[in-house]
Amino acid sequence: MSTEIQEMPEQGEIILATITKVMDHGAYVTLDEYDEIQGFLHISEIAPGWIRSVSRFVKDGEKKVLLVKKVNAKRGDIDLSLKQVSKDQKKQKLKEVKKYEKGKTLLQNVQEKTKLSDEEIEKLEDDIYSKFDSVYDAFIEIGRNGIESVKELKLAKKTATVIEEICSKIKLPSVEIRG
Protein backbone atom coordinates (compact mmCIF):
# COMPACT_ATOMS: atom_id res chain seq x y z
CA MET A 1 0.00 0.00 0.00
CA SER A 2 1.62 3.23 -1.00
CA THR A 3 1.44 6.50 0.86
CA GLU A 4 0.72 8.44 -2.31
CA ILE A 5 -2.87 8.77 -3.40
CA GLN A 6 -3.27 7.37 -6.88
CA GLU A 7 -5.67 8.75 -9.46
CA MET A 8 -7.69 5.67 -10.46
CA PRO A 9 -7.60 2.03 -9.41
CA GLU A 10 -6.68 -0.70 -11.88
CA GLN A 11 -9.07 -3.32 -13.16
CA GLY A 12 -8.86 -6.46 -10.99
CA GLU A 13 -7.58 -4.60 -7.94
CA ILE A 14 -9.03 -5.31 -4.50
CA ILE A 15 -9.92 -2.07 -2.70
CA LEU A 16 -11.55 -0.83 0.49
CA ALA A 17 -14.61 1.38 0.03
CA THR A 18 -17.29 3.07 2.12
CA ILE A 19 -20.95 2.77 1.08
CA THR A 20 -22.35 6.30 0.64
CA LYS A 21 -25.79 5.83 -0.93
CA VAL A 22 -27.90 2.69 -1.20
CA MET A 23 -30.42 2.64 -4.07
CA ASP A 24 -32.81 0.06 -5.57
CA HIS A 25 -30.39 -0.80 -8.41
CA GLY A 26 -27.14 -0.80 -6.41
CA ALA A 27 -24.98 1.37 -4.18
CA TYR A 28 -22.62 4.30 -4.61
CA VAL A 29 -19.33 4.05 -2.75
CA THR A 30 -16.25 6.18 -2.12
CA LEU A 31 -12.88 4.48 -2.57
CA ASP A 32 -10.97 5.01 0.68
CA GLU A 33 -7.52 4.55 -0.87
CA TYR A 34 -8.14 6.81 -3.87
CA ASP A 35 -8.87 10.23 -2.42
CA GLU A 36 -12.59 9.52 -2.05
CA ILE A 37 -13.24 8.84 -5.76
CA GLN A 38 -16.76 7.54 -6.29
CA GLY A 39 -17.62 4.13 -7.72
CA PHE A 40 -20.77 2.10 -8.29
CA LEU A 41 -21.70 -1.35 -7.02
CA HIS A 42 -24.50 -2.71 -9.24
CA ILE A 43 -27.18 -4.94 -7.73
CA SER A 44 -26.03 -7.85 -9.92
CA GLU A 45 -22.55 -7.66 -8.33
CA ILE A 46 -23.66 -7.60 -4.68
CA ALA A 47 -24.47 -11.27 -4.15
CA PRO A 48 -25.13 -14.39 -6.22
CA GLY A 49 -28.74 -15.11 -7.08
CA TRP A 50 -31.75 -12.84 -7.04
CA ILE A 51 -31.66 -9.86 -4.66
CA ARG A 52 -34.93 -8.47 -3.36
CA SER A 53 -33.39 -5.63 -1.33
CA VAL A 54 -29.94 -4.09 -1.73
CA SER A 55 -30.10 -2.75 1.84
CA ARG A 56 -30.06 -6.30 3.22
CA PHE A 57 -26.47 -6.66 1.95
CA VAL A 58 -25.01 -3.14 2.25
CA LYS A 59 -25.73 -0.19 4.55
CA ASP A 60 -24.79 3.49 4.39
CA GLY A 61 -21.43 4.17 6.06
CA GLU A 62 -20.40 0.51 5.97
CA LYS A 63 -16.89 -0.38 4.78
CA LYS A 64 -16.60 -3.17 2.21
CA VAL A 65 -13.76 -4.91 0.41
CA LEU A 66 -14.57 -4.77 -3.31
CA LEU A 67 -13.12 -5.87 -6.65
CA VAL A 68 -12.63 -3.27 -9.39
CA LYS A 69 -14.42 -4.76 -12.42
CA LYS A 70 -14.14 -1.94 -14.92
CA VAL A 71 -12.57 1.52 -15.01
CA ASN A 72 -13.48 4.16 -17.57
CA ALA A 73 -11.00 6.95 -16.81
CA LYS A 74 -12.46 9.31 -19.44
CA ARG A 75 -15.92 9.25 -17.89
CA GLY A 76 -14.70 8.67 -14.34
CA ASP A 77 -16.78 5.48 -14.01
CA ILE A 78 -15.64 2.68 -11.73
CA ASP A 79 -17.71 -0.51 -11.64
CA LEU A 80 -17.22 -2.68 -8.56
CA SER A 81 -18.14 -6.16 -7.35
CA LEU A 82 -18.74 -7.54 -3.88
CA LYS A 83 -19.71 -11.06 -4.85
CA GLN A 84 -16.44 -11.75 -6.70
CA VAL A 85 -14.25 -11.08 -3.64
CA SER A 86 -13.20 -14.31 -1.92
CA LYS A 87 -12.93 -14.64 1.86
CA ASP A 88 -9.14 -14.93 1.55
CA GLN A 89 -8.91 -11.75 -0.55
CA LYS A 90 -11.08 -9.90 1.96
CA LYS A 91 -9.01 -11.15 4.89
CA GLN A 92 -5.73 -10.23 3.13
CA LYS A 93 -6.94 -6.73 2.25
CA LEU A 94 -8.16 -6.01 5.78
CA LYS A 95 -4.85 -7.28 7.18
CA GLU A 96 -2.96 -5.00 4.76
CA VAL A 97 -5.07 -1.97 5.76
CA LYS A 98 -4.52 -2.68 9.48
CA LYS A 99 -0.76 -2.91 8.96
CA TYR A 100 -0.80 0.37 7.05
CA GLU A 101 -2.79 2.14 9.78
CA LYS A 102 -0.56 0.73 12.55
CA GLY A 103 2.48 1.95 10.60
CA LYS A 104 1.00 5.44 10.29
CA THR A 105 0.38 5.52 14.06
CA LEU A 106 3.94 4.36 14.78
CA LEU A 107 5.36 7.09 12.52
CA GLN A 108 3.19 9.71 14.26
CA ASN A 109 4.62 8.56 17.60
CA VAL A 110 8.16 8.86 16.23
CA GLN A 111 7.37 12.34 14.88
CA GLU A 112 5.91 13.52 18.21
CA LYS A 113 8.86 12.23 20.25
CA THR A 114 11.64 13.39 17.89
CA LYS A 115 9.99 16.61 16.70
CA LEU A 116 10.81 15.71 13.07
CA SER A 117 9.19 17.77 10.32
CA ASP A 118 6.58 16.29 7.96
CA GLU A 119 9.20 16.16 5.19
CA GLU A 120 11.65 14.25 7.40
CA ILE A 121 8.96 11.73 8.39
CA GLU A 122 7.99 11.28 4.71
CA LYS A 123 11.64 10.64 3.84
CA LEU A 124 11.90 8.11 6.69
CA GLU A 125 8.71 6.43 5.46
CA ASP A 126 10.03 6.27 1.88
CA ASP A 127 13.31 4.79 3.13
CA ILE A 128 11.42 2.15 5.10
CA TYR A 129 9.24 1.27 2.07
CA SER A 130 12.39 0.80 -0.03
CA LYS A 131 13.33 -2.17 2.18
CA PHE A 132 10.06 -3.38 3.76
CA ASP A 133 6.49 -4.02 2.58
CA SER A 134 5.12 -1.83 5.37
CA VAL A 135 6.25 0.47 8.17
CA TYR A 136 4.76 -1.98 10.66
CA ASP A 137 6.93 -4.80 9.25
CA ALA A 138 10.02 -2.62 9.75
CA PHE A 139 9.12 -1.95 13.38
CA ILE A 140 8.50 -5.68 13.98
CA GLU A 141 11.93 -6.42 12.47
CA ILE A 142 13.53 -3.86 14.79
CA GLY A 143 11.62 -5.29 17.75
CA ARG A 144 12.91 -8.78 16.99
CA ASN A 145 16.49 -8.09 15.90
CA GLY A 146 17.32 -4.61 17.19
CA ILE A 147 18.04 -1.36 15.40
CA GLU A 148 21.14 -2.90 13.77
CA SER A 149 18.85 -4.89 11.45
CA VAL A 150 17.95 -1.64 9.63
CA LYS A 151 21.32 0.10 9.68
CA GLU A 152 21.10 0.73 5.91
CA LEU A 153 18.31 3.25 6.66
CA LYS A 154 21.03 5.45 8.25
CA LEU A 155 18.80 6.71 11.05
CA ALA A 156 19.84 9.69 13.17
CA LYS A 157 20.88 8.66 16.71
CA LYS A 158 17.86 10.32 18.36
CA THR A 159 15.43 8.81 15.84
CA ALA A 160 16.97 5.35 16.24
CA THR A 161 16.69 5.58 20.04
CA VAL A 162 13.03 6.62 19.87
CA ILE A 163 12.21 3.87 17.36
CA GLU A 164 13.92 1.27 19.58
CA GLU A 165 11.94 2.52 22.57
CA ILE A 166 8.66 2.26 20.63
CA CYS A 167 9.57 -1.20 19.29
CA SER A 168 10.28 -2.47 22.79
CA LYS A 169 6.62 -1.78 23.66
CA ILE A 170 5.17 -3.59 20.61
CA LYS A 171 3.82 -7.06 21.32
CA LEU A 172 5.55 -9.17 18.70
CA PRO A 173 3.44 -11.69 16.79
CA SER A 174 4.29 -15.22 17.86
CA VAL A 175 3.20 -18.77 17.14
CA GLU A 176 2.90 -21.51 19.72
CA ILE A 177 3.67 -24.99 18.44
CA ARG A 178 2.62 -28.01 20.43
CA GLY A 179 3.73 -31.53 19.76
N, C-alpha and C positions, 0 to 999 in steps of 0.2 A: 504494500500500500504506500503510495508516495505522498509526500507532504504537499506537493503542488496540486492545485485543483485543475483537472483536465477539462477540455471543452465538452466533448461528447464521449459517451461510452462506446465500446466496440461491440459488434454483434457477437453473441455467445458468451459475453462477460456476465459474471454473477455479481450483483450489486445489492446494496442495502438501500431501501426506500421507505418513505413515510407516506401513508395513505392520507390524501388531503380532501378528496371529495368522492363519496360513493354515489353512484347513479344506477339506474335500472340496467344499463348496457355495459357496465364495467366500473372502473375506479380510476381517478386521476391520482398520481403520486408525485412526490418530489424526490429526486435522487440525492441522497445525503452526501455522497462522495463527489458529486459534480456540481457544486455551487448551487444547489437547489433547482436544477433544471427539471422541467416537468415531463412526465411520461404518462402513458396510458396502459392500463391493464384491462384488456377486453374480457367480457364475461366468459367467452369460450376458452380463455387461458387461465381461469381462476381454479377450476377443479375439473376432473374428468366427469363425464356424464352430464345430465341435464341439471341446470341450476335454476331453482325457483326464485331465490333471493340472494343477491350479491352480498347484502349486509350480514348474511349468516357466515360468510367466509372472511370478510374484511371489514374493519371499522375505521372511522376517521381517527387520525392520530396514531394508528398502529404502525409499527415498523415491520417490514416484511423483507425477506431475502428473495430477490427476483432474478430471472434470466432475461437478458436483453435479446429479443427476437429479431428486431429490425430497427435500423437507424436511418432516418432520412435527414441528413444534415442541412440540406437546402431549405426544407420546410420546418425543421426543428422537431420532427416527429420521432418519438421513441416508443416502440411497441414492446411490451413486457409480458412475461409469463410467470405465473406462480406454480402451475401444475407441473411444469417441466423441471423444477428444481428438486433434486433428490435430497434425502435426509442428510447424506454425507456432505453434499455441497453446502447445504444450509449450516450444518454444524461447523464446517471448515471456515465459512465466511464469518460466522459469528465469533469464532475463535480468533480469526485475523483482526476483526474490528476491536475486540477486547484487548488484544496485544497492542494495537495501535494506540488506543486510548490510555492504557497503562503507561506506555512509552511517553506519551505527551505529558502525563501527570508527573512522571519521573523527571523529565526535562524541566518542567515548571519548578519543581523542588530544587533542582540544581541551580536554575536561574535565580530563584529567591535567595538561596544561601550564598551564592558566589557573586551576586549583583552583576552578572554578565548582561550585555545588551542583547536585544532581539537578534541582531546580525550575528553576534558571536554564538548564540544558541543555535541559530539556523546553520551556521558553519559546522558546529559540533554535531548536529543532527545529520547533515550531509556526509560528514566523515564517518559517522557510525553506519549509515546506510551503505557506504561504499564497502564495508566489510561484513555487515550483518543484515539479515532479512528485516529485523525490526529493532527499535531502540530497546524494547523490553528484553529481547534475546541478548543484546550486548550487556545489559545490566545483570542478567542471569549468569552470563559467562564470567563477568567480573566477580559476582558473588561466589561462584564456584572456585575460580582459579586465581583470584586476585587481580589487581590493576595491571600487573605485568602482562597479563594475557592480551591486553589491548595497547601495548606500548607503541605500536605503529600509528596510533591516533595522535601521538605527541601532545598529550593533555598538559595544561599548565598545572603546576604543583597544587595550587589551591583547589582547582577544579577536580583533579584526581583524588584529593583527600575527601572532598565533599561527596563525590561519586562512590568512593569506597565506603564512606559512612552510611550513605543511603542503601547501598547494596547489602551491607551487613544486617539491615533491618528487613530485607525482603525474604519471605519464606520461599525457599527454593523448592521447585517441583521435585517430588521423589516418587519412587515406585517401590513397593514392598513385595518381595518375592518369597513365597513359602514353598517348602518342598515336602 
